[in-house]
Amino acid sequence: MKSLFYCLILALFSIYFSSQPLLAQKKKPAKLLKPKKPALVKEQDTVRYEKLPYDTLEYKDGEKLELLSGAAFGEGFNGGDSLVKVVGRNISFKHGERYIFCDSAYFYPKKNFVKAMGNVQIAEEGASTISAKNMDFDANTGTLKARGDANFTREETNLRAPAIDYNVNSKIAYYFGGGVMSNGKTDLKSESGSFDTGTKNLFAKEKVVARGTDDNGEPFELKGDTLIYNDFTKWMRWKGKKAQIKTASGIINSDDGEFNTKTKKMKLKGTKNQVENEEYIIKGDKVDFDDRQGEGYMKGNVEIFSKKDNIFINSGEAEMKGQQGINRFYGGRPYLRMIDEQKDTLWVVADTLISIGNKLKDSTQEAQARVTEPDSTLKTKRKKLLLAYHNVKVYKSDLQAICDSLTYNFKDSVIYFYTQPIMWSSGSQISADSLHILTKNNQPDKIILRENAFAITQDSVGNYNQMKGKYMDAFLKNGKMDKILVNGNSECIYFQLEEEDKSLIGMYKIICGSVKAEFELGKELSVITFYKQADGTITPPHELQEEAKRLPGFSWEQEVRPNRATILEPPKQRKKIEKKKTPSTPKNDNTKLQEQSTEEKTKKISKERKREVKKLAVEKD
């Protein structure tokens, strides 16, 4: 009985305590399972894009995000204060004047942050519209991150990329992963970049390709590593080892340059700068060029190639004036190279080179011409000239020259030399007060000398055969001296040699009205003919005096003769020549030769005459 009583008491106590509150039992309630928070996106590529240097402002405490009606299902966690999961269709949030639409979202009211998913779109009336598969928006800082087929639209500009970051306060969009931007005229592709909707600055980086039409409706294409473009100013700046711009008028190559798509002005400052159009190829360390006006300034290793004339011009600096049709080259002894059909090069070097050609019509003239003459060109035809002045040197394998100034007429193929010109061809040297060359097929054909004309030819044993007169014409064949005609107060010194051993027979000195000298193989003087009252003497070798071997004004100047190795060097100092008056009558102290024909018959030095002269010299001994 006693044990039964104790069992009953224990049962009553257990019933009593089991009916009391859980707190009295000091038993903790079971934990509720919380849903996992959405994982934040971690970008593996930390160098996604390069921020604009002026994008440094930090924004805080933005307007509050507001969840609008339209959610089919909403679930709050942690009292609905730190995280709200919203699922349904036509879900919308409001942030100031902009709205966010999506299929589902995680909303953090305290953080003022939303992670929108599925057909996400953020729009603001009169501003930007952004859509993507997913989007994170921090309303405090104004930063949103659109991922998955992101699409950004602002006025006429549209940007498409796998990922776009945009700040609603700074109005700057960044993209990476390969984007395409278009504005109705131009499509631009690059790996990453940015677009400032306020300043219209565009920055593109890596594998940049831009194609489209400029403000003038002309097509262009750009390729490079980086590109900066402003839609207000129309200036684009690029960098890249193989950067290139193709326009309707030509091609621009530079690893660092700027180009205006509206004005067609360019500034190239890279290491490999080149501008090419239908007429020219222009190179330089620094190139400022207006393609529309045909004007520019180049500095450092300047080279301009004329395609039509097959001419290269190099200089330290250059100025081009398309409206005037004048190009000026100076600095560092500018030089011209003209290559003929035989691949031989004519060099012209001077302190300054100026080319004068066709004038480029300005925009007003162009518009008028197109109305009155639809087929008219943009250029006014004009005589093409090359001017070279001060310390001029000319070199070609078969002809060399020096003078103070030079003019080359492209149309007539005539080269004019001024101020103490001297010219050499093979073993001949000619000079005069003025001298000009007539060319044919880029080869010298005829040399015309006026006033104080002087020709010197050195024979095989070192004697100097000389001719001088008022006028002289030299004819060349295959670039070598063929014959020389002298007219007006002609004087001549000629050294007669034995054909076999080249020993000296005697020296002729003749004064006459005119002379014709013919050359063998462009080197040796072979035949000489005197016209119009020839008067002369012959002097045997043993009676020759050194001073008698030279005509007045003689100067053999081989030391200043240009050659290929020294053509670019400054010219050497020339000899000073004292000019003497040409005697009107010959000296009669030796054997005389007189032409007796009244019909101005020619007397040629023949083999028979050589023997007579030799015999006469022996008898006199």
DRENKEGU-833431 format. One record per residue (C-alpha): y, z, x; chain. Coordinates in steps of 0.02 Angstrom, whole numbers, plus 50000, padded with zeros to 5 digits. Layout:
BEGIN
     Y     Z     X unit
     Y     Z     X    A
...
//
This chain:
BEGIN
     Y     Z     X unit
 50000 50000 50000    A
 50120 50044 50140    A
 50094 49879 50227    A
 50121 49786 50063    A
 50287 49876 50041    A
 50349 49821 50214    A
 50303 49640 50179    A
 50401 49643 50016    A
 50556 49715 50103    A
 50552 49577 50237    A
 50540 49441 50106    A
 50692 49508 50011    A
 50795 49512 50173    A
 50751 49333 50216    A
 50801 49274 50041    A
 50966 49367 50055    A
 51018 49299 50224    A
 50964 49124 50181    A
 51089 49122 50037    A
 51236 49171 50150    A
 51362 49040 50228    A
 51308 48950 50384    A
 51446 49036 50483    A
 51362 49201 50449    A
 51205 49127 50527    A
 51309 49073 50681    A
 51225 48903 50672    A
 51325 48749 50734    A
 51336 48600 50616    A
 51249 48438 50664    A
 51358 48313 50765    A
 51413 48153 50678    A
 51378 47991 50774    A
 51542 47901 50817    A
 51547 47712 50834    A
 51576 47645 51008    A
 51755 47589 51047    A
 51779 47403 51081    A
 51763 47366 51266    A
 51926 47310 51347    A
 51922 47137 51426    A
 51915 47147 51616    A
 51975 46986 51699    A
 51870 46948 51852    A
 52000 46828 51925    A
 52140 46944 51980    A
 52247 46797 52041    A
 52253 46714 51871    A
 52433 46655 51885    A
 52590 46687 51984    A
 52724 46779 51888    A
 52898 46708 51888    A
 53006 46799 52016    A
 53133 46853 51887    A
 53003 46916 51762    A
 53019 47099 51817    A
 53081 47191 51660    A
 52967 47320 51581    A
 52975 47347 51392    A
 52931 47509 51300    A
 52931 47583 51126    A
 52925 47421 51030    A
 52928 47409 50841    A
 52780 47485 50750    A
 52633 47380 50695    A
 52601 47387 50510    A
 52432 47348 50429    A
 52463 47250 50271    A
 52348 47236 50120    A
 52212 47105 50113    A
 52073 47192 50207    A
 51907 47189 50118    A
 51846 47342 50209    A
 51930 47472 50316    A
 51850 47614 50409    A
 51943 47752 50498    A
 51880 47853 50643    A
 51944 48018 50710    A
 52046 48050 50554    A
 52111 47871 50548    A
 52245 47915 50675    A
 52181 47843 50837    A
 52070 47696 50785    A
 52048 47593 50628    A
 51916 47459 50609    A
 51968 47324 50485    A
 51848 47190 50424    A
 51877 47052 50296    A
 51973 46892 50266    A
 52159 46858 50276    A
 52190 47020 50368    A
 52372 47031 50418    A
 52483 47142 50523    A
 52671 47146 50529    A
 52776 47176 50684    A
 52961 47153 50655    A
 52986 46973 50600    A
 52815 46914 50659    A
 52645 46919 50574    A
 52468 46929 50643    A
 52321 46855 50547    A
 52136 46876 50589    A
 51961 46902 50518    A
 51933 47075 50593    A
 52022 47195 50705    A
 52024 47362 50794    A
 52191 47444 50757    A
 52261 47589 50859    A
 52409 47659 50762    A
 52453 47793 50889    A
 52450 47668 51034    A
 52538 47535 50929    A
 52402 47415 50984    A
 52288 47294 50895    A
 52136 47197 50951    A
 52119 47050 50832    A
 51961 46944 50821    A
 51913 46783 50734    A
 52038 46645 50691    A
 52182 46747 50761    A
 52359 46684 50737    A
 52527 46761 50773    A
 52682 46679 50703    A
 52868 46710 50693    A
 52983 46602 50588    A
 53088 46489 50699    A
 53000 46551 50856    A
 52829 46535 50940    A
 52658 46518 50859    A
 52501 46570 50952    A
 52320 46553 50899    A
 52154 46598 50983    A
 51980 46665 50950    A
 52030 46839 51008    A
 52195 46922 51045    A
 52254 47091 51111    A
 52432 47138 51063    A
 52526 47287 51134    A
 52673 47307 51016    A
 52760 47433 51131    A
 52775 47315 51279    A
 52772 47155 51175    A
 52628 47085 51278    A
 52488 46987 51198    A
 52332 46913 51277    A
 52255 46765 51187    A
 52078 46718 51238    A
 51965 46575 51187    A
 52041 46408 51140    A
 52215 46482 51153    A
 52354 46374 51082    A
 52541 46407 51104    A
 52676 46309 51013    A
 52864 46325 51030    A
 52975 46191 50954    A
 52911 46026 51030    A
 52812 46110 51170    A
 52626 46141 51150    A
 52515 46233 51274    A
 52325 46238 51266    A
 52216 46342 51384    A
 52064 46458 51383    A
 52181 46605 51413    A
 52366 46631 51377    A
 52472 46787 51408    A
 52638 46796 51316    A
 52776 46924 51300    A
 52874 46920 51138    A
 53023 47003 51222    A
 53041 46898 51382    A
 52982 46739 51289    A
 52876 46692 51441    A
 52700 46622 51425    A
 52570 46621 51565    A
 52406 46527 51563    A
 52254 46508 51674    A
 52079 46434 51674    A
 52143 46256 51659    A
 52285 46216 51539    A
 52369 46066 51460    A
 52552 46067 51410    A
 52638 45928 51313    A
 52809 45900 51237    A
 52784 45734 51148    A
 52832 45633 51303    A
 52734 45713 51444    A
 52561 45789 51465    A
 52538 45910 51609    A
 52372 45979 51672    A
 52348 46120 51797    A
 52235 46268 51833    A
 52369 46397 51796    A
 52554 46411 51763    A
 52694 46480 51657    A
 52826 46424 51533    A
 52991 46513 51499    A
 53042 46464 51324    A
 53219 46529 51351    A
 53265 46441 51514    A
 53141 46296 51488    A
 53068 46330 51661    A
 52891 46268 51685    A
 52782 46321 51832    A
 52611 46240 51863    A
 52489 46278 52003    A
 52331 46196 52075    A
 52270 46022 52032    A
 52433 45977 51947    A
 52438 45809 51857    A
 52584 45757 51746    A
 52590 45593 51650    A
 52715 45529 51524    A
 52882 45443 51499    A
 53052 45502 51559    A
 53212 45509 51455    A
 53237 45324 51488    A
 53068 45279 51416    A
 52996 45232 51586    A
 52820 45293 51631    A
 52787 45411 51775    A
 52642 45508 51851    A
 52646 45659 51966    A
 52506 45738 52067    A
 52522 45893 52176    A
 52472 46072 52210    A
 52621 46156 52125    A
 52759 46098 52007    A
 52919 46178 51942    A
 53009 46086 51803    A
 53161 46127 51695    A
 53173 46036 51530    A
 53362 46064 51520    A
 53411 45995 51691    A
 53261 45873 51702    A
 53234 45924 51884    A
 53054 45941 51944    A
 53005 46016 52109    A
 52832 46001 52183    A
 52729 46047 52336    A
 52562 45987 52401    A
 52487 45895 52550    A
 52446 45743 52444    A
 52586 45759 52316    A
 52643 45594 52241    A
 52755 45528 52102    A
 52733 45354 52029    A
 52878 45283 51930    A
 52918 45113 51857    A
 53024 45073 52010    A
 52910 45139 52148    A
 52809 45278 52228    A
 52869 45442 52304    A
 52760 45536 52429    A
 52812 45707 52494    A
 52730 45875 52519    A
 52893 45960 52466    A
 53018 45873 52353    A
 53126 45867 52198    A
 53151 45728 52071    A
 53260 45711 51917    A
 53171 45617 51779    A
 53337 45571 51695    A
 53452 45523 51839    A
 53313 45463 51957    A
 53387 45564 52099    A
 53269 45642 52226    A
 53274 45765 52369    A
 53128 45760 52491    A
 53115 45891 52627    A
 52932 45895 52673    A
 52845 45840 52831    A
 52786 45672 52762    A
 52921 45597 52652    A
 52911 45417 52591    A
 52996 45317 52453    A
 52929 45145 52413    A
 52995 45013 52293    A
 52982 44824 52279    A
 53098 44794 52427    A
 53089 44944 52543    A
 52983 45084 52614    A
 53095 45230 52664    A
 53040 45376 52773    A
 53130 45528 52845    A
 53118 45715 52876    A
 53252 45736 52742    A
 53282 45609 52605    A
 53416 45621 52470    A
 53403 45462 52367    A
 53469 45396 52201    A
 53340 45269 52147    A
 53448 45203 52005    A
 53604 45174 52109    A
 53508 45128 52267    A
 53608 45255 52367    A
 53548 45392 52482    A
 53558 45490 52644    A
 53413 45511 52764    A
 53402 45621 52918    A
 53270 45646 53052    A
 53144 45512 53105    A
 53218 45389 52982    A
 53124 45226 52956    A
 53161 45088 52830    A
 53046 44939 52811    A
 53108 44781 52725    A
 52955 44698 52647    A
 53038 44530 52620    A
 53109 44512 52795    A
 52966 44605 52883    A
 53093 44714 52973    A
 53083 44897 53026    A
 53242 44997 53061    A
 53228 45170 53141    A
 53366 45296 53172    A
 53412 45480 53176    A
 53516 45466 53017    A
 53550 45334 52885    A
 53660 45303 52734    A
 53622 45178 52596    A
 53756 45113 52476    A
 53673 45007 52344    A
 53832 44974 52246    A
 53913 44903 52403    A
 53755 44826 52474    A
 53783 44914 52641    A
 53661 45021 52739    A
 53716 45113 52897    A
 53600 45181 53033    A
 53659 45295 53172    A
 53607 45440 53282    A
 53477 45436 53420    A
 53500 45252 53469    A
 53443 45164 53309    A
 53335 45010 53332    A
 53271 44862 53232    A
 53100 44780 53247    A
 53065 44607 53176    A
 52886 44544 53188    A
 52857 44356 53192    A
 52705 44255 53140    A
 52629 44271 53314    A
 52642 44461 53301    A
 52777 44463 53435    A
 52915 44590 53402    A
 53103 44567 53421    A
 53191 44731 53462    A
 53377 44762 53433    A
 53445 44930 53493    A
 53625 44992 53478    A
 53731 45146 53446    A
 53751 45093 53264    A
 53662 44968 53151    A
 53731 44907 52984    A
 53639 44795 52862    A
 53738 44704 52728    A
 53647 44628 52582    A
 53644 44610 52394    A
 53751 44727 52291    A
 53663 44831 52159    A
 53749 44822 51989    A
 53803 44987 51913    A
 53746 45043 51740    A
 53898 44967 51652    A
 53875 44798 51736    A
 53690 44806 51698    A
 53720 44836 51512    A
 53848 44694 51501    A
 53732 44577 51596    A
 53587 44610 51481    A
 53695 44570 51329    A
 53772 44410 51399    A
 53626 44358 51512    A
 53461 44436 51457    A
 53369 44365 51608    A
 53500 44418 51736    A
 53444 44526 51882    A
 53519 44693 51932    A
 53584 44621 52095    A
 53730 44512 52146    A
 53676 44384 52276    A
 53766 44401 52442    A
 53748 44340 52621    A
 53629 44455 52715    A
 53691 44514 52884    A
 53643 44637 53019    A
 53781 44712 53126    A
 53745 44805 53289    A
 53885 44874 53392    A
 53912 44962 53557    A
 53786 44955 53699    A
 53673 44828 53617    A
 53504 44785 53695    A
 53385 44649 53635    A
 53205 44628 53688    A
 53070 44502 53648    A
 52926 44453 53760    A
 53008 44285 53799    A
 53193 44331 53781    A
 53304 44480 53824    A
 53491 44512 53806    A
 53630 44640 53818    A
 53806 44641 53745    A
 53932 44756 53663    A
 53907 44697 53484    A
 53795 44580 53385    A
 53785 44496 53213    A
 53628 44423 53137    A
 53644 44304 52988    A
 53478 44307 52895    A
 53515 44153 52791    A
 53564 44039 52935    A
 53447 44128 53058    A
 53589 44141 53185    A
 53619 44287 53304    A
 53796 44307 53373    A
 53828 44406 53534    A
 54001 44471 53578    A
 54090 44547 53730    A
 54009 44504 53897    A
 53840 44448 53831    A
 53699 44411 53954    A
 53533 44335 53907    A
 53371 44311 54004    A
 53225 44195 53970    A
 53084 44193 54095    A
 53169 44160 54265    A
 53338 44109 54190    A
 53495 44209 54157    A
 53640 44144 54051    A
 53807 44222 54005    A
 53974 44177 53924    A
 54122 44254 53832    A
 54031 44220 53669    A
 53850 44175 53641    A
 53741 44144 53489    A
 53560 44097 53457    A
 53491 43982 53324    A
 53316 44033 53274    A
 53177 43939 53188    A
 53025 44028 53114    A
 53088 44190 53193    A
 53084 44105 53365    A
 53240 44068 53471    A
 53271 43880 53463    A
 53445 43850 53534    A
 53572 43955 53629    A
 53756 43909 53616    A
 53877 43977 53747    A
 54067 43959 53738    A
 54201 43994 53871    A
 54151 44039 54049    A
 53970 43990 54020    A
 53861 44028 54170    A
 53675 43992 54197    A
 53571 44054 54344    A
 53390 44011 54382    A
 53293 44087 54525    A
 53170 43970 54610    A
 53002 44016 54685    A
 53075 44062 54856    A
 53221 44166 54791    A
 53364 44039 54789    A
 53485 44043 54643    A
 53517 43876 54558    A
 53680 43892 54463    A
 53777 43799 54329    A
 53940 43844 54247    A
 54064 43763 54130    A
 54171 43783 53977    A
 54030 43748 53854    A
 53843 43763 53873    A
 53694 43732 53758    A
 53521 43793 53805    A
 53366 43728 53714    A
 53203 43824 53707    A
 53027 43767 53669    A
 52897 43896 53618    A
 53019 44031 53670    A
 53041 43962 53848    A
 53187 43871 53926    A
 53168 43682 53906    A
 53339 43610 53954    A
 53522 43657 53974    A
 53675 43548 53938    A
 53843 43594 54016    A
 54010 43515 53965    A
 54189 43540 54024    A
 54236 43578 54205    A
 54054 43584 54254    A
 54002 43654 54423    A
 53829 43662 54496    A
 53738 43731 54648    A
 53561 43667 54671    A
 53439 43707 54812    A
 53325 43560 54854    A
 53150 43610 54913    A
 53006 43518 54992    A
 52869 43495 54866    A
 52729 43539 54986    A
 52785 43694 55079    A
 52939 43739 54974    A
 53049 43737 55128    A
 53236 43710 55098    A
 53303 43534 55117    A
 53482 43573 55077    A
 53603 43643 54950    A
 53696 43528 54831    A
 53863 43578 54761    A
 53928 43464 54625    A
 54081 43460 54511    A
 54075 43343 54362    A
 54112 43323 54178    A
 53940 43373 54115    A
 53765 43420 54175    A
 53590 43414 54104    A
 53456 43524 54181    A
 53273 43511 54134    A
 53141 43643 54168    A
 52956 43634 54203    A
 52848 43753 54101    A
 53003 43854 54059    A
 53021 43918 54238    A
 53062 43799 54381    A
 53211 43682 54374    A
 53131 43510 54389    A
 53265 43378 54354    A
 53453 43389 54354    A
 53572 43251 54299    A
 53761 43240 54322    A
 53882 43143 54210    A
 54066 43094 54209    A
 54138 43072 54384    A
 54018 43180 54479    A
 54084 43238 54649    A
 53976 43339 54764    A
 53918 43389 54935    A
 53755 43434 55019    A
 53741 43567 55152    A
 53590 43577 55270    A
 53502 43744 55286    A
 53570 43786 55459    A
 53752 43769 55400    A
 53736 43875 55245    A
 53843 44031 55232    A
 53799 44168 55108    A
 53968 44160 55021    A
 53945 43974 54996    A
 53783 44000 54900    A
 53874 44075 54750    A
 53989 43998 54622    A
 54140 44102 54569    A
 54087 44230 54439    A
 53906 44238 54500    A
 53816 44400 54454    A
 53626 44414 54453    A
 53594 44569 54345    A
 53408 44595 54337    A
 53429 44784 54352    A
 53506 44792 54177    A
 53381 44672 54100    A
 53290 44759 53955    A
 53101 44778 53956    A
 52978 44852 53833    A
 52964 45016 53926    A
 53152 45049 53933    A
 53216 44962 53777    A
 53257 45126 53688    A
 53348 45201 53838    A
 53538 45191 53852    A
 53597 45035 53947    A
 53631 45046 54134    A
 53803 45021 54208    A
 53843 44838 54235    A
 53924 44758 54387    A
 54109 44722 54387    A
 54140 44537 54406    A
 54304 44467 54472    A
 54333 44302 54385    A
 54406 44161 54489    A
 54481 43998 54432    A
 54365 43851 54442    A
 54426 43728 54576    A
 54478 43559 54507    A
 54427 43458 54663    A
 54274 43474 54773    A
 54274 43514 54959    A
 54244 43361 55067    A
 54179 43443 55227    A
 54001 43379 55206    A
 53910 43225 55146    A
 53978 43171 54975    A
 53892 43103 54824    A
 53998 43006 54701    A
 53951 42927 54539    A
 54023 42750 54534    A
 53964 42690 54364    A
 54109 42664 54245    A
 53988 42674 54100    A
 53944 42854 54147    A
 53768 42813 54210    A
 53663 42960 54263    A
 53606 42997 54439    A
 53440 43089 54451    A
 53376 43174 54606    A
 53219 43076 54644    A
 53091 43083 54782    A
 53175 42937 54871    A
 53341 43028 54871    A
 53257 43184 54937    A
 53195 43089 55090    A
 53370 43015 55120    A
 53450 43186 55112    A
 53322 43257 55234    A
 53347 43113 55355    A
 53535 43132 55346    A
 53524 43317 55382    A
 53412 43287 55535    A
 53530 43154 55607    A
 53678 43271 55588    A
 53585 43404 55686    A
//
